[in-house]
Amino acid sequence: MTLPPGPLRVIVMGVSGSGKTTLGRAVGAALHAPFLDGDDYHTPQARARMHAGHPLNDADRAPWLARLRAELDARDRVILACSALKRPYRDALRAPGTRFLHLHVPENLLRERLGHRHGHYAGPDLLPSQLSTLQPPQPDETDIHILHVTATTTQADLLTQALTELKVT
């Protein structure tokens, strides 16, 4: 597999239930790069808040984003699953060589996925706030590649799309 020269920091982004962790792990395995799950970097207080159905605000997310950016800065090649819902969040994470894979999933499919997910602190009650917070990528955010996910998209299809967008051969 041939990687582009220089650092490669891939952030798999999207709302809860979009499949960030699953795709992030697959991309990490394909690129022989460490995978980090942004969920692991939330404080216990933030997790409890989300578990109770309360969305995080910008102030809640600021230290989390700082921890994630430090993790990105510490590695030349890394895959990170992170919602990155707002442009300022993405800007805070943009270390050199950063590329985003935005998982765009229809709301009905997200609801179905979240309804079947058990044991995760971010449940279906948070989906409306995630969708309303999401700021779609802007035309000048040329480091973001949108991957459209449907009910028939397989994990293999999604991985192929991701590697194609990242120009990995």
N, C-alpha and C positions, 0 to 999 in steps of 0.2 A: 504494500500500500504506500503510495507516495503522498506525502503531506506538503502543503505549501511551506515555503521557507519562513523562518521567524516564529514567534510565539503563536500558539493557537489556543485561545480560550473561548470555549463554546458555552453559551448560556442557552439552555432549553427553557423557554418561557411560555407562560399561558396561565389561565385561571385554574382553580382547583378542579381536579378530575380530567384535565386535558391530556394527561399521560406524560408529564415532564420527567418523572423519575424513571419510568419504563424506557422511554426513548434515551434519556441521558445515560442510563446504564449500558444500553446497547451501543450507543456512539462511543462511550468510553472503552468498551471492550473492543470494538472495531478499530479504534485508533490507538489502543494500548496506552490510554491516558487515564489518570485517576478521575473517579467520579465523586462529586460532592453533592449532597442533597441539601438545598437551602433550608429545608424544614429542620435539619439537625442543628442549625445555628440560632434558632429562636430560643429566647429565654423561657424558663418554666412559666413565668407570668404571662408571656405572650401566648404560649400554647394554651394555658388555662382560659385566657380571654377568648381565644378562637373556639376552643371546645365548648364554651358557654354560648357560642353563636354571635359573639361580638367581633366585628372586623377591627383590624389594626388601623391606626391612623398614621399620618406621616411621621409624627414624633415617635410612635412605637417602632416604626420601621427603620428609623435613622441609624440606631446602633447596630441593628441586624445587617443593614446594607454595608456599614463600615466593616463589620466582621467578614462579610462575604468578599468585599473588595480586597481586604488584606489577604484572604486565601487566594484570590486570583493573582495578586501581585507576587505571591510567594512561589508561583509555578509558571513555567513557560508553556506547558501543555496541560490542560485541565478541562473537564466537562462539569458544568454546574446546572442543576435544576433549580430554577428560581422564578417566581411569578413575574417579576419585573413589570408590573402592571402599568406604571406611569413613566412618562418620558424622564422625569428627574431621577427616578430609580435606575433606569437604564443608563442614564448619563453617569450616575455615581459608580456604576459597575464597569464602565468602559475603560478597562485597562488596555494597553497596546496589544493588538492582535485579537481583540474580542470580536466574536461573531455571535449573532443571536439566531436561534431557530424558534419561531413563534408558532405554537400549535394552535391553529384556529379550528375550533370544534363547535358544531351547532349546539345551541342551548339544550335542546331536548336530549341529545346524546350525553351531554355533561350531567344533566339531571339523572339520567338512567345510570350512568357510571357511579355517581356519588351515592345513589340509592343502594348500590351493591357493595360499596366500600365500607368495611367495618374496621374498627380499631384505630382510625386516624382522627386526630383532633379537629381537622377542618372538615366539617360535615356539610350536608346540602344547604343548611341554613345560611352559610356564608356565600353561596353562589350569587345571589342577587347583588350583594355589595361588591363582589369581585367583578362581575360584569359591568356594573356602573362605574367602577373605579378604572377599569381597563381603558387606557388611552392607546388606540390603534397606532401602529408604527406610522410615522410621518415620511413623506417622500425623501427628506434629507437624511433619514436613518438608513443609509445604504448598507449597513452592516447587519440588517435584519432580513432573514429569509422566512417567508410565510409558508407553512406546511398546512394544507387543508386536510382535515381529518373527517372522514365519514364513517358510518356504521360498518361499511364494508372494507375500510382500510385495514390491512394487516400490519402487524409489527414489522414484518420483513419489508413491506412496501414503504413504510414510514422511514425505516433505516436507510433504504436505498435513496429515497428522496433527500434525506438529511445529508448523506455523504455526497450526493450529486450537488446539492446547494453549496456544500463546503468545498467543492472542487477537489475532493479526495479521490484518487484513482488507485 
